[in-house]
Each structure stands twice: as C-alpha cells, then as structure tokens.
C-alpha cells in the first residue's frame, strides 16, 4: 500500500473494486466509516456480486469478472475527455510529456496487440522513448505532440466508449457514468480518492495491468502521495507484505533486489546490469544505491569472512529466462523433476490452482515435509479422494510448529507497518517455533556438507547463523537477534559523511547499528538483511515494539506506533503532495510542510521532497524521477489493454481481434504443460461449461481453512462448501437454496450446497444473458466426516462438507507474475451429486 488503513479516514471517495473489505478486512471498515461519518465521504463498490461492502456503499455497479480494464479504461477516457485530470500534477509529476518512439503501434491500429509481438513475446524496441544527442528523454511540456505519452494515452483509450464498455462489462451505462463522475470528482487539489483492491484484481491473466490501470487513474487525478489517496493492496494475510519484503518470491532478494541470473557471473556484472542510470539532471534515482544494498545483504548472509565477490558467487542464480513461480513449480513436480518438497505453513493441495494436478504432483516426489499446526490436505494427500496409497511413493514427514501466540516476532501488514507480536503461551506438545525448526535443519545440513562435501558447499558452510544459542542438543532461535541483523551493523570502525548534510562526518564502532539505509556502504563495511527495514532497530530498541499514540498532524500517521518501512514513512511518494514550490496541494490535509526557519520538512518523513523550488521530481524510485502513465517495462504492453479471460463466455473481444492476453504462458500447448492442463471456452464458447465462476472468501474462515475449519464455532457458522447463484439461474436449473449441487469445469468437480440469492444478477453482455456463480475457497476434505481415518488421527469436533474450490480452477497465470486466474473461469452447475 502507498498509504495505510488509518488513512482511509482522510478520503473523500473510496472505490472498492477487486476486494470486499466489509467481510474480509473488517478492521479497515472502522476507518472507512469514519470517512463517511466525519468527512461525508462516498463509497463506491464495483463487483460481480452485491457483497457486504456493496451493502454499505452509496453507489454499487455490477461488472462481469475479468473486465476490469475495460471498466477502468472507460474511466480514463471519461477523465481525459472532460478535462477532469489534475493538470499541474500530471504535467510535472508523471511522464505524460515524454516522447515515445514514432514506430510504436497501439492495439487499436495493430489488430489488438502492441507492435513487436512474435510468438507470444514482445520485442520492446518500438516502446522506447525518443532521446536527444545527450541521451536525455525528449519532452513536450505542452502535452500536444502526437507522440507524447499524454496524447498516446488519449488515443489508446478513445476506443473505450461508455457504450462499448457497457457491452463488455455488463455494467449498465447509467451506472458506469455515475461511477466515473463521482470518482473523477477527486481530481482537484482539495479532494482525495483511494482504491481498495485485493485478489479480485490480481488473480487474472491481466492482473498486473488491472492494478496499473488504477494507478494511472490515481496519477491523472493527483491521488498518489496525498492523505486519503493512494492504491490500497488489501493483503489476505497479516504478513504477506512482510514475507514479500523479505524475498519470499523467486525473482527477488530481500528489499526487492532482483535475483541474479546465471549470465551475471560476477558481482560486477550484476551491479552493472541492475543499477539504473539516468541522464535526467534533477532526478535523484534512488536505485543508484543498489550496490550498497547488495553489499549489505551479502554481508548479512556471509559476514566478513568471505569477500563480497565470493559471497555473490555462493548464492544461487536463476537460469536466464526461467520462471520458478507456483504454477511452474507444480508443473515441473508433476513431470517428476523434483526429489523432495517442503510445504511450510501452506496447503497447496487446496490453495493451488488446478488442485487435482497439484495432488498428483505431490505423489511424484520421493519425500515431503509438511510443517504446520494441524494435519491438512497436503500432508495427507496420499489418502485423499481419488488417491490409491499403494501406488504413491512419497514419504511424508509432519513437523508440528508453534502457532503465532506461542512465539514472538514481527509482522508487516498491508500498510507496510511492522508490528511486534509477543509470545503469550508456551508452545504445545512436540511443536516448535519455525525458527527453531529451521535452525535445526540448517545445522544438520551444514554438518553433512562439512563431512561429505557437495556442489557449492560454501553456500551453506560459510553462512552465518548468529540467531540464538545451543542448549544441549537443541538450538533456540531468538527473533530479536534476527531483527537486529535485518536492520544491519557497522562491521568495522568507520567514519562516514552524513548522507543528509555534506561536510558533516560521524564515526561508528564495529557492532554499531546502522541508523538508516542512507548510511549503508558499498564496500562491505556495513550489513543489512533487508535494506528497506534499515532503521527499524536502534539504540532505543526494536521500534516495531513501540505503542505511542501521539498524532500531531491529526491525519492518523501515529508515527510512534510501531514502525513503517521505509524509515518510518507512513505515506510513500509524499513529495507529490506539495507543488513545485513546496506548498501542500491541500493545506487541510498536509502530509509534509516546509519549515523555512528550520529549513526542513515536518509532518511525515519526507519522500522525494527536495528543498522547495529546487526542481527535484518526487518519484525518486524511478530513474527519471516521475511516475509512469506509460510503462514499457511490463511483459504485455506499455498501456493496459482489455483482453478476455482465457476461459470466457463470449466469442470475441469487442475492442479488438485479439481475444486473450497474447503474452500469457499457455500450459495446454505442446511441450509446455502436461496432459492434465485442459481449458474450455478459449477459442469458442463451450456449451458444457456455460457459466462464469469466481472464487472468494468469507469472514469466518481464513485461507484454505487449516486454522479455522478445526475450530468448532467457526465450522458451525460456515459449515461447508457452497455455490452462490442468482434466482434466475436457479430457476433455470430447478435448484433451491439448500439443494446439493455439483459444480464442474474441464478439470474437476466439487459438491456444494446451493445458496440462491439476489446478490448475483444475470449480465447483459452485448445482448446475451450471461450468468455468474461464486464459490468460497476455504474448504477441503480433511475435516469432513466421510474421509478415511487411521488410529490417532485428529477428528474435527464439527465436520465441514465439500472439497477445494481450486479443483476447478485452471493452470493459467498473469503474463507478468504468473498468479493464477482464479477469478474468472467457465463452469457448470447442476442439481444433485454427479
């Protein structure tokens, strides 16, 4: 999130699209409601279903799943046509004036694709900027040149008329225009609008571009960097943000440093390739500090006993062009390419797209370790529905781990707020904290490498592990020591220049904590396990433990409550909340203000704000210093374009001849996926599966239900798998509420209980009646009464019904991130158990 949950109270218009916070993030609603009660804010909800959030909204508009870019693209056209954009902000703080290669062709003039497409991959040569002889990007401050970003934006979205958008999305035209008018009203200095999104936007083959479209709208309206503005990623778990920050994903090291590839054999090669350069004279280009952050990370891994070059060489590299995301992992596992698998705090047999394929893949490894609180569908996959244990070779080990209340540590939530959680009770039985388990595995693996050797042994044997102490045969992990290492230390006595005040120097002793990431060095004299968290631990202690409630700005920044990365900044890009002369666009909601007497910014920690009038653009993480309306770095286009979901209920894309995203990886292609990867309704509509299906969450369960389905009171409140459908569809199928139904796709089927409701309505899609159904994704067979039980098995106090929703979803992902398309696929529903 650019802002934070408390900041919702500062908004004038709140757009809920791709999320359902009233149900799934109920704590956030406190601040949404405060905006309504105290500011008179208006809530807009756009969703295929009339959700709990829609029930609280002032304006609700339905839309067909998978058509968000069409809807939002229409809003961009509305804003531009009616000159509702914040002109000064757009001109000075975005790349609207940048001139683009004249050879670029947009989808409207190139059969639905951008120029450069060959065999499902773009050559981005024509997406480049025009540059002068000094290598500086050419610009047109008047925004009138036909090749400038602003004019290309107008041209691209000129096709997204209200009539066409309504025909694609199924949103009535009057509702469409009502939403556009209300949200576009925030494009003024004294107004603020925020969007709240979640998996409803990300889990599509155009998921990244869904979010980018909203970011572009926020930039046009001047809603980035201000109080009450921003783009709010409503995380589905309390530490998703933190785990991503610390390198959970295959393509990033901690702090969003890109993982090196095999072709970058040396540290010098890596630094040269990954450190952005710019000729823009006023740009701060913060990523120029990449060498410091890389050096800090390498030192945190291997200390000072290895050179930085050797430490870089020891760490694993990605094969060039390879993808190691979720869908690829289980595809390769299904093909027998893995020997073993750790399932740590996860349940892929239910959470993974095309779970039938995932469950079969688990049977292809020699061993699996399941680290969890309870047995789950993954740990016991071998005795699940359709499985024959006698034909499965996988040896499964269960390692019981402590729950969150049985250990201490920190989490970082949606708003980048790192908060400390304390141990409340001792851990139970044979369980151990995750850190203890990891430590024991590390030391045993290290011992084996030291004794037997092996490929790249130094990667393990030279790694430092100063995170606790040995007591007898056990190692007790201490998370407070990890917090300090994440922050970082000076590794030698050193005197360095103050990065914020030239000519001033400060001396540090070996072992001193690094004050902030600005003090990190590129010579290996400092360490930091994750540079964006540098400053989170100081001589005052672990700052995420703080619980100060002072709020001098009145904006809800609460700067002494816990700690927010980076450098305790609560609203990132807040340098864009002031004009070129340093005056807040809206003095009543000033995030930062310039104190001329003291010559410094006050309020939030300033982000990208130089001294007033100096000309520094505020988006310092971009090499050119400004935000990107035009984004040539993505895999599927510099502007978002509407493409239909891979499985969809229409014969053609009404905006172009290109039906689906041309840059996605199709697992049904020969030599790509497997025999289990099948789709329906791709080239033409499939009468076997005539209805759109989408997955979603309920308040009573969490993720795949491993922690909640075992709780009898939660199982009583939401006892099992259901399918929600409209009254019209129920009548057509002869189904009533409470009936057992079978929902099926080309990949599998799930038995559900019917909920017939007016929350779903049929869509009018270009004159055709299209139905959508919805199912929750929290259920699985492990807590049902008809499953096989062995002696000693845990038995649920209250049984649930039904299996995983992901038995139905396809193996297909976003062109940039490969997140599965679980929010729009084709299904059938019939009465009875089939």
Secondary structure as UniProt FT lines:
FT   HELIX           5..10
FT   STRAND          13..17
FT   HELIX           21..24
FT   HELIX           26..34
FT   HELIX           35..39
FT   STRAND          42..46
FT   HELIX           52..56
FT   STRAND          59..61
FT   TURN            65..66
FT   HELIX           68..81
FT   TURN            82..83
FT   HELIX           87..93
FT   HELIX           95..97
FT   STRAND          98..100
FT   TURN            102..103
FT   HELIX           107..109
FT   TURN            110..112
FT   TURN            115..116
FT   STRAND          117..118
FT   TURN            119..120
FT   STRAND          121..122
FT   HELIX           124..127
FT   TURN            133..134
FT   TURN            141..142
FT   TURN            146..147
FT   HELIX           149..157
FT   TURN            158..159
FT   HELIX           162..169
FT   HELIX           173..184
FT   TURN            185..186
FT   TURN            189..190
FT   STRAND          193..197
FT   HELIX           199..202
FT   TURN            205..206
FT   HELIX           207..220
FT   TURN            221..222
FT   TURN            227..228
FT   STRAND          231..233
FT   TURN            238..239
FT   HELIX           240..245
FT   TURN            246..247
FT   TURN            250..251
FT   STRAND          252..253
FT   TURN            254..256
FT   STRAND          257..258
FT   TURN            262..263
FT   HELIX           267..274
FT   TURN            281..282
FT   HELIX           286..289
FT   HELIX           290..302
FT   TURN            303..304
FT   HELIX           308..314
FT   TURN            320..321
FT   HELIX           326..334
FT   TURN            335..336
FT   STRAND          340..344
FT   HELIX           348..351
FT   HELIX           355..362
FT   TURN            363..364
FT   STRAND          367..372
FT   TURN            377..380
FT   HELIX           381..383
FT   TURN            385..386
FT   HELIX           389..391
FT   STRAND          395..401
FT   HELIX           404..406
FT   STRAND          409..412
FT   TURN            414..415
FT   STRAND          417..421
FT   TURN            429..430
FT   HELIX           434..452
FT   TURN            455..457
FT   HELIX           458..461
FT   STRAND          468..471
FT   TURN            472..473
FT   STRAND          474..477
FT   HELIX           479..487
FT   STRAND          489..490
FT   STRAND          494..497
FT   TURN            499..500
FT   TURN            502..503
FT   STRAND          505..508
FT   TURN            510..511
FT   HELIX           517..519
FT   HELIX           531..533
FT   TURN            534..535
FT   STRAND          537..538
FT   TURN            539..540
FT   STRAND          541..542
FT   HELIX           543..545
FT   TURN            552..553
FT   TURN            559..560
FT   STRAND          563..564
FT   TURN            565..568
FT   TURN            572..573
FT   HELIX           574..577
FT   TURN            580..581
FT   HELIX           587..589
FT   STRAND          592..595
FT   TURN            596..599
FT   STRAND          600..603
FT   TURN            612..613
FT   TURN            620..621
FT   TURN            623..624
FT   TURN            632..633
FT   TURN            635..636
FT   TURN            654..655
FT   TURN            662..663
FT   TURN            667..668
FT   TURN            670..672
FT   TURN            675..676
FT   TURN            687..688
FT   STRAND          691..696
FT   TURN            699..700
FT   TURN            703..704
FT   TURN            706..710
FT   HELIX           712..717
FT   STRAND          722..725
FT   HELIX           727..733
FT   TURN            737..738
FT   STRAND          740..744
FT   STRAND          749..756
FT   TURN            758..759
FT   STRAND          763..765
FT   TURN            766..767
FT   STRAND          768..770
FT   STRAND          772..776
FT   HELIX           781..783
FT   TURN            785..786
FT   TURN            791..792
FT   HELIX           805..807
FT   TURN            815..817
FT   STRAND          825..831
//
